[in-house]
Amino acid sequence: EAWFGVAYAEYRSDELQLSYEALCEATLLDKDRSDIWALLALVHLRLDNATQADHSFRQCLSLQADCEDLLVEVAGEYVRGPGQLRQPTFAEAGARRAIELGDSGMGRGALADALAAQGKLMEAIQEAEAGMRLLVNNPEPRGLLFERALRWCEELGEKGLIDTLYALQSRCNEEASSLSP
């Protein structure tokens, strides 16, 4: 537990080599913790080690990953990664597992991004809409998800979808206002 805590703190401080070293110690003590493997995947992605990142992420998923936030973060890195680090199918797997653990707006947004990166824009828009509904009380991430979904709708040239998306954003804004003190 302590080595993982050190690794996590070092990762958040952008001290990737120190994080990696702490994660090596953590895996020696407990190789069956999915959160260790998820963080190791993130470190490898940030260090441009595609093969090691993929191995770590596969190991994480094989352990029935139970670290929702890290899975969403790994999914995001796999969508944004350059070259061979960009693995939208891995991103989709991570996002889907995160949603299984707890249906969240961030998880749905990660899944939407992964689907869009694979050219599955209609599915991506549906996931974005679901994510927006879950992010009613979080206007900033909801707004960013709305903008991405709007861009996908425009790529498809579907005016009806654009109108539906604006209506959903408006309903979310109204609901958020009614919930505010």
C-alpha positions as CSV (number, residue, x, y, z in Angstrom):
1,E,0.0,0.0,0.0
2,A,2.8,2.4,0.9
3,W,4.7,1.9,-2.3
4,F,1.6,2.5,-4.3
5,G,0.9,5.7,-2.4
6,V,4.5,6.9,-3.1
7,A,4.1,6.0,-6.8
8,Y,0.8,7.8,-7.1
9,A,2.2,11.0,-5.4
10,E,5.2,10.9,-7.7
11,Y,3.0,10.4,-10.8
12,R,0.9,13.4,-9.8
13,S,4.1,15.4,-9.3
14,D,5.2,14.4,-12.8
15,E,8.1,12.5,-11.4
16,L,7.6,9.5,-13.7
17,Q,10.9,7.7,-13.1
18,L,10.4,7.8,-9.3
19,S,6.8,6.7,-9.8
20,Y,8.0,3.8,-11.9
21,E,10.5,2.7,-9.3
22,A,7.9,2.8,-6.6
23,L,5.5,0.8,-8.8
24,C,8.2,-1.9,-9.3
25,E,8.5,-2.3,-5.6
26,A,4.7,-2.4,-5.3
27,T,4.4,-5.1,-7.9
28,L,7.0,-7.2,-6.0
29,L,4.9,-7.0,-2.9
30,D,1.5,-7.5,-4.5
31,K,1.2,-8.3,-8.2
32,D,-2.5,-8.9,-8.0
33,R,-3.6,-5.3,-7.4
34,S,-5.3,-3.8,-10.5
35,D,-4.6,-0.2,-9.4
36,I,-0.9,-0.8,-9.4
37,W,-1.1,-2.1,-13.0
38,A,-3.3,0.8,-14.1
39,L,-0.9,3.4,-12.7
40,L,2.0,1.5,-14.3
41,A,0.2,1.7,-17.6
42,L,-0.2,5.4,-17.2
43,V,3.5,5.8,-16.3
44,H,4.5,3.8,-19.4
45,L,2.1,5.8,-21.6
46,R,3.7,9.0,-20.4
47,L,7.2,7.6,-20.9
48,D,6.2,6.5,-24.5
49,N,6.7,2.8,-23.7
50,A,3.8,1.4,-25.8
51,T,4.6,-2.3,-25.3
52,Q,5.0,-2.0,-21.6
53,A,1.9,0.2,-21.3
54,D,-0.2,-2.3,-23.2
55,H,1.2,-5.2,-21.1
56,S,0.4,-3.3,-17.9
57,F,-3.1,-2.4,-19.0
58,R,-3.9,-6.0,-20.1
59,Q,-2.7,-7.2,-16.6
60,C,-4.9,-4.6,-15.0
61,L,-8.0,-5.7,-16.9
62,S,-7.2,-9.4,-16.3
63,L,-7.4,-8.7,-12.6
64,Q,-11.0,-7.5,-12.9
65,A,-9.9,-3.9,-12.4
66,D,-11.6,-2.1,-9.6
67,C,-10.0,1.4,-9.9
68,E,-12.6,3.4,-11.8
69,D,-10.8,6.8,-11.8
70,L,-7.5,5.3,-13.0
71,L,-9.3,3.3,-15.7
72,V,-10.9,6.5,-17.0
73,E,-7.5,8.2,-17.0
74,V,-5.9,5.4,-18.8
75,A,-8.7,5.5,-21.4
76,G,-8.1,9.2,-21.9
77,E,-4.3,8.6,-22.4
78,Y,-4.9,5.9,-24.9
79,V,-7.3,8.1,-26.9
80,R,-4.9,11.2,-26.9
81,G,-1.7,9.3,-27.3
82,P,0.4,9.8,-30.5
83,G,1.4,7.1,-32.9
84,Q,1.4,3.6,-31.5
85,L,0.4,4.9,-28.0
86,R,-3.0,5.7,-29.5
87,Q,-5.1,2.7,-28.9
88,P,-8.8,3.5,-29.0
89,T,-9.8,-0.1,-28.5
90,F,-7.9,-0.3,-25.2
91,A,-9.5,3.1,-24.3
92,E,-12.9,1.6,-25.0
93,A,-12.1,-1.5,-22.8
94,G,-10.9,0.7,-19.9
95,A,-13.9,3.0,-20.2
96,R,-16.4,0.2,-20.3
97,R,-14.9,-1.4,-17.2
98,A,-15.0,1.9,-15.4
99,I,-18.7,2.2,-16.2
100,E,-19.3,-1.3,-15.0
101,L,-17.8,-0.3,-11.6
102,G,-19.8,2.9,-11.4
103,D,-21.7,4.7,-14.1
104,S,-20.2,8.2,-14.2
105,G,-20.2,11.1,-16.6
106,M,-16.5,11.0,-16.8
107,G,-16.6,7.3,-17.7
108,R,-19.2,7.9,-20.3
109,G,-17.2,10.7,-21.7
110,A,-14.1,8.5,-21.9
111,L,-16.1,5.9,-23.7
112,A,-17.5,8.5,-26.1
113,D,-14.0,9.7,-26.9
114,A,-12.8,6.1,-27.5
115,L,-15.7,5.4,-29.8
116,A,-15.2,8.6,-31.8
117,A,-11.5,7.8,-32.2
118,Q,-12.7,4.5,-33.8
119,G,-15.0,6.4,-36.2
120,K,-18.2,5.2,-34.3
121,L,-19.6,8.7,-34.1
122,M,-23.3,7.8,-33.6
123,E,-22.4,5.6,-30.6
124,A,-20.0,8.3,-29.4
125,I,-22.8,10.8,-29.4
126,Q,-25.1,8.5,-27.5
127,E,-22.5,8.0,-24.8
128,A,-21.8,11.7,-24.7
129,E,-25.5,12.4,-24.1
130,A,-25.5,9.8,-21.3
131,G,-22.4,11.4,-19.8
132,M,-24.0,14.9,-20.0
133,R,-27.0,13.7,-18.0
134,L,-24.7,12.3,-15.4
135,L,-22.7,15.5,-15.2
136,V,-25.6,17.9,-14.6
137,N,-24.0,19.3,-11.5
138,N,-20.6,19.6,-13.1
139,P,-21.0,22.3,-15.8
140,E,-17.3,22.5,-16.9
141,P,-16.8,18.8,-17.8
142,R,-20.4,18.6,-19.1
143,G,-19.7,21.7,-21.4
144,L,-16.5,20.1,-22.7
145,L,-18.3,16.9,-23.5
146,F,-21.1,18.8,-25.1
147,E,-18.6,20.6,-27.4
148,R,-17.0,17.3,-28.5
149,A,-20.4,15.7,-29.2
150,L,-21.4,18.8,-31.1
151,R,-18.3,18.5,-33.2
152,W,-19.1,14.8,-34.0
153,C,-22.7,15.8,-34.9
154,E,-21.4,18.4,-37.3
155,E,-19.0,15.8,-38.8
156,L,-22.0,13.6,-39.5
157,G,-24.0,16.6,-40.9
158,E,-27.0,15.6,-38.8
159,K,-29.0,18.8,-38.0
160,G,-31.5,16.8,-35.9
161,L,-28.8,15.5,-33.7
162,I,-27.4,19.0,-33.3
163,D,-30.8,20.3,-32.2
164,T,-31.2,17.4,-29.8
165,L,-27.8,18.0,-28.3
166,Y,-28.5,21.7,-27.7
167,A,-31.9,20.8,-26.1
168,L,-30.2,18.3,-23.8
169,Q,-27.5,20.9,-22.8
170,S,-30.3,23.4,-22.1
171,R,-32.2,20.9,-19.9
172,C,-29.0,20.1,-18.0
173,N,-28.4,23.8,-17.4
174,E,-32.0,24.3,-16.2
175,E,-31.7,21.2,-13.9
176,A,-28.4,22.4,-12.5
177,S,-29.9,25.9,-11.8
178,S,-32.9,24.4,-10.0
179,L,-30.6,22.2,-7.8
180,S,-28.3,25.2,-6.9
181,P,-29.0,26.9,-3.5
